[in-house]
């Protein structure tokens, strides 16, 4: 054994044990803080009884390991503050807390004592009753069936269920401690018999699971750490991986399970369950075929990968090579899921601080401020997803169209597509929900849905020679792989020609990836699709892009129209209009609502107008009727024709 390695292993093992025991306590405190802020109740009235109930119930249920006073149970660390927080909320609504003329600190102290006594006594008694009921029913023996230590299928079940517990924050080794002890004893006896009598060694020994399905910790997470370290540009992930790598080399992965996190993470749980099972199967087949020797001795589970394979198989390199192959296979399994998670978190600060510096500021306990949640961005994404789901459940997303009118001839030259939500009651909601789509990384999917739906809805007007439809694109959509091919195929399969489709982009898209954006826009224009620059004049760098890109149309932002009441505003608008004319692109004035604004546009030679002066956004059915609606006393159309 390497000199000093045993002591180092003991030190790291102690650190791992401390981290493992403290994490549930920290989780309980953070979750209590979040729930108290969410429910607008006193944090101290939630945190204090939650801690006490957690310790008492864990003790009653026998969850305290021998020689320790700190319990480690993640489901309880989440369940207890949830129950306590809602109980405090009910007590507050029923006016159970004192509000007197005494100083505020007296009221707070009295309420803290009373709430703690009532909640601790009540839920401790409930925990005691539930514990006795579970023991009387002998549920544990029912839930833990017998497993054959020599069966690969049973081994897969054992590994899967053990990691399934880890994925919800429960230490699977503790749940399966009886199996682990039995497997250890079986392995010990088998190795002794092999050394004394030469009997064959079993394949599925206790270290077989450790060395081939637990490299880097449960789930073979050393493969995930390497993905984070070498296969992403996200600095936060790289920093976490660099921090966790040393511990991963000794098969300690709490920072990954609870820091990435894997726990309660629907994206990462799948590879976390699959990777170790695939590793187990590969190692079993290699051992059965005689490519690798069986594990010949019992070693510490903290022995680093490659070294454990080399030493454990009788100092043969084939064991280390097998471990390396399993690690590489694990990278292949983890990478697609990690890439998806990286994509979800790339536009947001996933690693932002989850709590503020005044987290325990007692003076702010009852100020009603909403604090950040534990794992804030994940919470925000789930909340955004729920809001989108609720909108879909209670209505539908629809498209409205706002005409762009040639004020000189009265001709509708184009229709801008605008997405709205229509409730079951018919109420129309503006696109405030777009932020939620962006949070969950679905803007590109939404844009492509808008393109496809638009091309289908406006098909009846495709035979109008001057008809054109203008569709907004978000910055993310233009950077989607094969975006150009997808939209050109959609247009080709529709009733519209390429020249009847126009995409509106903003400078945000141009900022993200100029080279790639330039290529995409050039390919679209070469096919005949028109490109418009939207919101010109609202950004800090729009002018520079006029010389870099070729635009068919430039839309001057309404923010410049709003300043026409003063001399500087009018001069600035004139200069902006002249800049656009230099490029040769058509000019559109957005947000025109008054006669005076329309007259000013005419003075600048701007004919294309979009705004409430002519039309508000409307459903396509109303757009289609414009051409056919006549006045009672005239053969002239009330509305402008295409």
C-alpha positions in Angstrom: 0.0 0.0 0.0 1.2 3.5 -0.8 2.7 5.2 2.2 0.3 7.7 3.8 -2.6 6.6 1.6 -4.4 4.9 4.4 -4.3 8.0 6.6 -5.4 10.2 3.7 -8.3 7.8 3.0 -9.4 8.0 6.6 -9.2 11.8 6.5 -11.2 12.1 3.3 -13.7 9.5 4.6 -14.3 11.6 7.7 -14.8 14.7 5.6 -17.3 12.8 3.4 -19.2 11.6 6.5 -19.4 15.1 7.9 -20.6 16.5 4.6 -23.2 13.7 4.3 -24.5 14.4 7.8 -24.6 18.2 7.5 -26.3 18.3 4.1 -29.8 17.3 5.3 -29.6 19.9 8.1 -28.6 22.6 5.6 -31.3 21.5 3.2 -33.9 21.6 6.0 -32.8 25.2 7.0 -32.8 26.5 3.4 -36.1 24.8 2.6 -37.7 26.3 5.8 -36.4 29.7 4.8 -37.8 29.4 1.3 -41.2 28.2 2.4 -41.5 30.8 5.1 -40.8 33.5 2.5 -43.2 31.9 0.0 -46.0 31.6 2.6 -45.1 34.9 4.3 -44.7 33.6 7.8 -42.0 34.0 10.3 -38.8 32.2 9.3 -37.7 31.5 12.9 -41.2 30.1 13.7 -40.6 27.5 10.9 -36.9 26.8 11.2 -36.8 26.2 15.0 -39.6 23.6 15.3 -38.6 22.0 12.0 -35.1 21.3 13.4 -36.5 19.9 16.7 -39.1 17.7 15.0 -36.6 16.4 12.5 -34.2 15.3 15.3 -36.9 13.8 17.5 -38.6 11.9 14.7 -35.3 10.5 13.3 -34.5 9.3 16.8 -37.9 7.7 17.2 -37.6 5.9 13.9 -34.1 4.6 14.6 -32.5 6.7 11.9 -29.6 7.7 14.1 -26.5 5.7 13.5 -24.6 4.4 16.5 -22.1 6.9 17.8 -23.7 9.9 16.2 -26.3 12.5 17.2 -26.8 14.0 13.7 -29.4 12.2 11.6 -29.2 12.0 7.8 -32.5 11.6 6.0 -33.2 13.8 3.0 -36.9 13.1 2.5 -37.6 14.0 6.1 -35.5 17.1 5.7 -37.9 18.2 3.0 -41.1 16.8 4.4 -40.8 18.2 7.9 -40.3 22.0 7.0 -43.1 21.6 4.5 -45.6 20.4 7.1 -44.3 22.9 9.7 -44.5 25.9 7.3 -48.1 25.1 6.3 -49.0 24.6 10.0 -47.6 28.0 10.9 -49.5 29.5 8.0 -52.8 28.0 9.3 -52.0 29.2 12.8 -51.3 32.7 11.5 -54.5 32.7 9.5 -56.5 31.6 12.5 -54.8 34.5 14.5 -53.2 32.1 17.0 -50.1 34.4 17.3 -50.1 37.3 19.8 -50.0 40.9 18.6 -49.9 43.1 21.7 -48.9 46.6 22.6 -45.7 45.2 24.0 -42.4 45.7 22.1 -42.1 43.6 18.9 -39.4 41.4 20.3 -41.7 40.3 23.1 -44.4 39.3 20.7 -41.9 37.4 18.5 -40.3 35.6 21.5 -43.7 34.5 22.8 -45.0 33.4 19.4 -41.7 31.4 18.9 -42.0 29.6 22.2 -45.8 28.8 21.8 -45.4 27.7 18.1 -42.4 25.5 18.9 -44.1 23.8 21.9 -47.4 23.1 20.0 -45.7 21.9 16.8 -43.0 19.9 18.3 -45.2 18.1 20.8 -47.9 17.4 18.1 -45.7 16.2 15.3 -43.4 14.2 17.6 -46.4 12.3 18.9 -47.6 11.8 15.4 -44.2 10.5 14.3 -44.1 8.1 17.3 -47.5 6.7 16.3 -46.5 6.3 12.7 -43.3 4.6 13.6 -45.0 2.1 15.8 -47.6 1.4 13.0 -44.9 0.8 10.5 -43.0 -1.6 12.8 -46.2 -3.5 13.7 -47.0 -4.0 10.0 -43.4 -5.3 9.3 -43.3 -3.2 6.1 -39.5 -3.3 5.9 -39.4 -7.0 5.4 -42.0 -6.8 2.7 -40.2 -4.0 0.9 -36.8 -5.8 1.0 -37.2 -9.1 -0.8 -34.5 -11.7 -0.9 -31.8 -11.3 -3.6 -29.4 -13.9 -4.9 -25.8 -12.6 -4.5 -24.7 -14.7 -7.6 -27.5 -13.5 -10.0 -26.7 -10.8 -12.5 -30.3 -9.9 -12.7 -30.6 -9.5 -9.0 -27.4 -7.5 -9.0 -28.9 -5.1 -11.6 -32.0 -4.8 -9.4 -29.9 -4.1 -6.4 -27.8 -1.4 -8.1 -30.8 0.2 -9.8 -32.9 0.5 -6.6 -29.9 1.6 -4.6 -29.2 4.5 -7.0 -32.9 5.3 -7.2 -32.8 6.1 -3.5 -29.7 8.2 -4.1 -31.6 10.2 -6.8 -34.1 11.3 -4.2 -31.5 12.1 -1.6 -31.6 8.9 0.4 -28.3 7.1 1.0 -29.0 3.8 -0.8 -26.2 2.1 1.1 -28.1 2.6 4.4 -31.3 1.2 2.9 -29.5 -1.9 1.6 -27.2 -2.2 4.6 -28.5 -5.8 5.3 -27.6 -6.8 1.7 -24.3 -5.1 1.9 -23.4 -6.9 5.1 -24.4 -10.2 3.7 -22.5 -9.6 0.4 -19.4 -8.6 2.4 -19.5 -11.7 4.5 -20.1 -13.9 1.4 -17.2 -12.3 -0.3 -14.9 -12.7 2.7 -15.7 -16.4 3.0 -15.3 -17.0 -0.7 -11.8 -15.3 -0.8 -10.7 -17.3 2.2 -11.8 -20.6 0.6 -10.1 -19.6 -2.6 -6.8 -18.9 -0.9 -7.0 -22.0 1.3 -8.7 -24.5 -1.0 -8.5 -23.1 -4.5 -12.2 -22.9 -5.0 -13.5 -20.5 -7.8 -14.0 -16.9 -6.9 -17.6 -15.5 -7.3 -18.0 -12.6 -9.8 -20.4 -10.4 -7.9 -18.4 -9.6 -4.9 -18.8 -6.5 -2.7 -15.9 -4.7 -4.4 -17.2 -5.7 -7.9 -20.1 -3.2 -7.4 -17.7 -0.6 -5.9 -15.1 -0.8 -8.7 -17.3 -1.2 -11.8 -20.6 0.5 -10.8 -19.4 3.1 -8.2 -16.4 4.8 -9.8 -16.5 8.4 -8.6 -19.3 7.4 -6.3 -22.9 6.1 -6.9 -23.9 6.3 -10.5 -20.4 6.1 -11.9 -20.4 9.9 -11.6 -16.7 10.2 -12.4 -17.9 10.1 -16.1 -20.2 13.0 -15.4 -17.4 15.0 -13.7 -15.2 14.5 -16.8 -18.1 15.7 -19.0 -18.5 18.8 -16.9 -14.7 19.4 -16.9 -13.9 18.9 -20.6 -17.2 19.0 -22.6 -18.8 22.3 -21.7 -17.8 26.0 -21.9 -19.9 26.9 -18.8 -17.4 28.1 -16.3 -19.7 27.3 -13.3 -19.9 23.7 -14.3 -16.2 23.5 -14.9 -15.6 25.1 -11.4 -17.9 22.6 -9.8 -16.2 19.7 -11.6 -12.7 20.9 -10.7 -13.8 21.1 -7.1 -15.4 17.7 -7.1 -12.7 15.9 -9.1 -10.4 15.2 -6.2 -13.3 13.8 -4.1 -14.5 11.8 -7.1 -11.1 10.1 -7.4 -11.9 8.7 -3.9 -15.4 7.8 -5.0 -17.1 10.6 -3.0 -19.8 12.4 -5.0 -22.0 14.3 -2.6 -21.0 17.6 -4.2 -22.2 16.3 -7.5 -25.4 14.7 -6.2 -26.5 17.7 -4.2 -24.5 20.5 -5.9 -25.3 20.0 -9.6 -27.8 18.6 -8.6 -28.7 15.0 -9.5 -31.1 14.7 -6.6 -34.7 15.5 -7.9 -33.2 16.5 -11.3 -35.5 14.8 -14.0 -32.8 15.3 -16.6 -29.8 13.8 -14.8 -31.6 11.0 -13.0 -31.9 8.9 -16.1 -28.1 8.6 -16.9 -27.4 8.3 -13.2 -29.5 5.1 -13.1 -28.4 3.7 -16.5 -24.6 4.3 -16.4 -23.7 2.0 -13.4 -26.0 -0.8 -14.8 -24.2 -0.7 -18.2 -20.9 -0.7 -16.4 -22.0 -3.7 -14.3 -23.1 -5.6 -17.3 -19.9 -4.9 -19.3 -17.7 -5.9 -16.3 -19.7 -9.1 -15.7 -19.4 -10.2 -19.4 -15.7 -9.4 -19.5 -15.1 -11.5 -16.3 -17.2 -14.4 -17.5 -15.3 -14.5 -20.8 -12.0 -14.5 -18.9 -10.9 -11.2 -20.3 -10.5 -9.9 -16.8 -9.8 -11.7 -13.6 -12.3 -11.7 -10.7 -11.8 -9.4 -7.8 -9.3 -11.3 -5.6 -9.4 -9.4 -2.3 -11.5 -7.0 -0.2 -10.4 -3.4 -0.5 -11.6 0.0 0.6 -14.5 1.4 -1.5 -12.4 4.6 -1.6 -9.6 3.1 -3.7 -9.3 5.4 -6.8 -10.5 4.1 -10.1 -7.8 2.4 -12.3 -5.8 1.7 -9.2 -8.7 -0.4 -7.8 -9.0 -2.3 -11.0 -5.3 -2.9 -11.2 -4.9 -4.0 -7.6 -8.3 -5.7 -7.2 -7.7 -8.1 -10.1 -4.4 -9.4 -8.8 -2.2 -6.5 -10.1 -3.3 -7.0 -13.7 -3.7 -4.1 -16.2 -6.8 -5.6 -17.7 -8.8 -4.6 -14.7 -7.7 -1.0 -15.0 -8.3 -1.0 -18.8 -11.8 -2.4 -18.2 -12.5 0.5 -15.7 -11.3 3.0 -18.3 -13.6 1.5 -20.9 -16.6 1.7 -18.5 -15.7 5.4 -17.7 -15.7 6.2 -21.4 -19.0 4.4 -22.0 -20.3 6.4 -19.0 -19.3 9.7 -20.7 -21.2 8.7 -23.8 -24.3 7.9 -21.6 -24.1 11.1 -19.5 -23.1 13.6 -22.2 -26.5 13.9 -24.1 -28.3 14.5 -20.9 -25.7 16.9 -19.5 -25.7 18.8 -22.8 -29.5 19.2 -22.5 -29.1 20.5 -18.9 -26.3 22.8 -20.0 -28.6 24.2 -22.7 -31.4 24.8 -20.2 -29.1 26.6 -17.8 -26.9 28.4 -20.3 -29.0 31.5 -20.6 -29.4 31.8 -16.9 -27.1 31.9 -13.9 -27.9 28.4 -12.7 -25.1 28.7 -10.1 -26.3 32.1 -8.7 -26.4 32.4 -5.0 -29.5 30.7 -3.6 -29.8 32.9 -0.6 -28.8 36.5 0.2 -26.2 37.6 2.6 -28.8 38.7 5.1 -30.3 35.2 5.1 -30.5 35.1 8.9 -31.3 38.8 9.4 -33.7 38.6 12.3 -35.1 42.1 11.7 -36.2 41.0 8.2 -38.1 37.9 9.3 -41.5 39.4 9.0 -41.0 42.0 6.3 -42.8 39.9 3.7 -40.0 40.0 1.2 -39.8 36.9 -1.1 -36.3 35.4 -0.9 -34.6 33.3 -3.5 -35.4 29.6 -3.4 -33.0 26.7 -2.9 -31.6 26.0 -6.4 -33.3 29.2 -7.6 -33.0 28.7 -11.4 -34.4 25.2 -11.3 -37.3 26.5 -9.2 -37.8 29.3 -11.6 -37.8 27.0 -14.6 -40.3 24.6 -13.0 -42.5 27.6 -12.1 -42.3 28.9 -15.7 -43.1 25.4 -17.0 -46.2 25.3 -14.8 -47.4 28.7 -15.9 -47.1 27.6 -19.6 -48.9 24.3 -18.8 -51.7 26.2 -17.1 -52.1 28.5 -20.1 -52.4 25.5 -22.4 -54.8 23.8 -20.0 -57.1 26.9 -19.8 -57.0 28.2 -23.3 -54.9 28.2 -26.4 -52.1 30.1 -28.1 -53.3 31.9 -31.2 -51.9 34.2 -33.8 -53.0 37.8 -34.4 -51.9 39.9 -37.4 -51.3 43.6 -37.6 -51.2 45.1 -41.1 -48.4 47.4 -42.4 -50.1 50.0 -44.6 -48.9 52.2 -47.4 -50.4 55.4 -46.2 -50.2 57.0 -49.7 -52.1 54.3 -51.6 -54.1 52.7 -48.8 -52.7 49.3 -49.7 -51.8 46.7 -47.1 -48.3 45.7 -47.9 -47.6 43.2 -45.2 -48.9 41.5 -42.1 -46.8 41.2 -38.9 -47.6 38.0 -36.9 -48.1 38.4 -33.2 -48.7 35.5 -30.8 -51.4 35.8 -28.1 -53.1 33.6 -25.6 -56.9 33.2 -25.7 -58.5 31.9 -22.5 -61.6 29.6 -22.4 -63.6 32.7 -21.8 -62.3 34.4 -24.9 -60.0 36.8 -23.0 -56.9 37.8 -25.0 -53.6 38.0 -23.2 -50.6 39.9 -24.5 -47.3 37.9 -24.9 -46.1 38.3 -21.4 -45.6 34.5 -21.4 -42.7 34.7 -23.8 -40.4 35.2 -20.9 -41.5 31.8 -19.5 -40.8 30.1 -22.8 -37.3 31.6 -22.8 -36.7 30.4 -19.2 -37.4 26.8 -20.1 -35.5 27.0 -23.4 -38.5 26.6 -25.7 -38.3 29.9 -27.7 -36.9 28.2 -30.8 -39.7 25.5 -30.7 -42.3 28.3 -30.2 -40.9 30.3 -33.2 -41.0 27.3 -35.5 -44.6 26.6 -34.4 -45.4 30.2 -35.3 -43.8 29.9 -38.7 -45.6 26.6 -39.5 -49.0 27.9 -38.2 -48.7 31.2 -40.0 -47.9 29.6 -43.4 -51.0 27.4 -43.0 -53.3 30.2 -41.8 -52.4 32.8 -44.5 -52.5 30.3 -47.4 -55.8 31.7 -48.7 -54.1 35.1 -49.4 -51.1 33.6 -51.2 -52.5 34.4 -54.6 -52.4 38.1 -53.9 -49.3 39.4 -55.8 -48.4 42.0 -53.2 -49.2 39.9 -50.1 -46.4 39.4 -47.6 -46.3 38.0 -44.1 -43.7 39.1 -41.5 -42.6 36.8 -38.7 -40.5 37.6 -35.6 -37.6 35.4 -34.7 -35.9 35.2 -31.3 -32.1 35.2 -31.1 -32.0 31.5 -30.0 -34.0 30.3 -33.1 -31.6 31.6 -35.7 -28.8 29.6 -34.1 -30.7 26.3 -34.1 -28.8 23.7 -36.2 -30.3 23.3 -39.7 -32.6 26.3 -39.0 -32.3 27.5 -42.6 -33.1 24.1 -44.1 -36.1 23.7 -41.8 -37.8 27.0 -42.5 -37.1 26.9 -46.3 -38.7 23.4 -46.4 -41.7 24.8 -44.5 -42.1 27.6 -47.0 -41.5 25.3 -50.0 -44.3 23.0 -48.7 -46.7 25.9 -48.2 -48.8 28.0 -50.6 -46.5 31.0 -50.3 -43.5 31.8 -52.3 -40.1 32.6 -50.6 -40.5 36.3 -51.5 -43.8 36.5 -49.6 -42.2 35.6 -46.3 -40.2 38.1 -44.2 -38.4 37.4 -41.0 -38.0 40.2 -38.4 -34.9 40.1 -36.3 -33.5 42.4 -33.5 -30.0 43.4 -32.8 -30.0 40.9 -29.9 -29.7 38.2 -32.5 -26.9 40.0 -34.3 -24.9 40.3 -31.0 -24.9 36.6 -30.1 -23.0 35.1 -32.9 -22.3 37.5 -35.8 -20.5 35.0 -38.1 -23.2 32.4 -37.8 -26.1 34.9 -38.0 -24.6 36.4 -41.1 -24.4 33.0 -42.8 -28.0 32.2 -41.9 -29.4 35.5 -43.1 -27.4 35.3 -46.3 -28.8 31.8 -47.1 -32.3 33.0 -46.5 -31.9 36.1 -48.7 -30.4 34.0 -51.4 -33.5 31.9 -51.4 -35.7 35.0 -51.8 -36.8 35.4 -48.2 -36.9 39.0 -47.0 -35.1 40.1 -43.8 -36.3 43.1 -41.7 -34.4 44.8 -38.8 -37.0 45.3 -36.0 -36.9 48.0 -33.3 -34.2 50.1 -35.0 -33.1 52.9 -32.8 -33.9 51.2 -29.5 -30.5 49.6 -29.0 -27.0 50.9 -28.5 -25.5 49.4 -31.6 -28.2 49.2 -34.2 -26.5 51.7 -36.5 -23.4 49.7 -36.8 -25.3 46.7 -38.1 -26.8 48.7 -41.0 -23.4 48.6 -42.7 -22.7 45.0 -41.8 -25.9 43.3 -43.0 -28.2 43.7 -46.0 -31.8 44.3 -44.9 -34.8 44.5 -47.1 -36.7 46.5 -44.5 -35.9 48.5 -41.4 -38.6 49.2 -38.8 -38.0 52.4 -36.7 -38.9 51.8 -33.1 -41.9 53.5 -31.5 -39.7 54.9 -28.8 -38.5 57.4 -31.3 -42.1 58.2 -32.3 -43.0 59.0 -28.7 -40.4 61.9 -28.7 -41.8 63.8 -31.7 -43.3 66.4 -29.3 -39.9 68.1 -28.8 -37.5 69.5 -31.3 -34.6 67.1 -30.5 -36.9 64.1 -30.8 -38.0 65.2 -34.3 -34.4 65.9 -35.4 -33.3 62.5 -34.1 -36.1 60.8 -36.0 -35.2 62.6 -39.2 -31.5 61.5 -38.9 -32.6 57.9 -38.2 -34.9 57.9 -41.3 -32.0 59.3 -43.4 -29.7 56.5 -42.2 -32.2 53.9 -43.2 -32.7 55.4 -46.6 -28.9 55.3 -47.2 -29.0 51.5 -47.1 -31.8 51.3 -49.7 -34.1 49.3 -47.4 -37.8 50.0 -47.1 -38.6 52.1 -44.0 -41.5 51.3 -41.7 -42.6 53.5 -38.8 -44.0 51.5 -35.9 -46.6 52.6 -33.4 -48.3 55.4 -35.3 -51.5 56.3 -33.5 -52.3 60.0 -34.3 -52.9 62.1 -37.4 -50.0 64.4 -36.5 -47.6 61.4 -36.3 -48.8 60.3 -39.7 -48.3 63.7 -41.2 -44.8 63.8 -39.9 -44.0 60.5 -41.5 -45.3 61.8 -44.8 -42.9 64.7 -44.5 -40.0 62.3 -44.1 -41.1 60.3 -47.1 -42.1 57.3 -45.1 -45.1 55.6 -46.6 -45.1 52.2 -44.7 -47.0 52.6 -41.5 -47.8 50.2 -38.7 -49.9 51.1 -35.7 -53.3 51.6 -34.2 -54.0 54.6 -36.5 -54.9 52.1 -39.2 -55.3 48.7 -37.5 -54.9 46.9 -34.2 -53.7 43.3 -34.2 -56.6 41.0 -35.1 -57.3 37.3 -35.8 -56.8 36.1 -39.4 -60.5 35.6 -39.9 -60.9 39.4 -39.5 -57.9 40.0 -41.8 -59.5 37.9 -44.5 -62.7 39.9 -44.4 -61.0 43.3 -44.9 -61.1 43.1 -48.7 -64.8 42.2 -48.9 -66.3 44.7 -46.4 -68.1 47.6 -48.2 -69.8 50.7 -46.8 -73.6 51.1 -47.2 -73.5 54.2 -49.4 -70.4 53.6 -51.5 -68.7 51.0 -53.7 -65.5 51.9 -52.0 -64.1 49.6 -49.4 -64.2 50.6 -45.8 -60.8 48.9 -45.3 -57.7 49.0 -47.3 -57.2 46.2 -49.8 -54.1 44.1 -50.6 
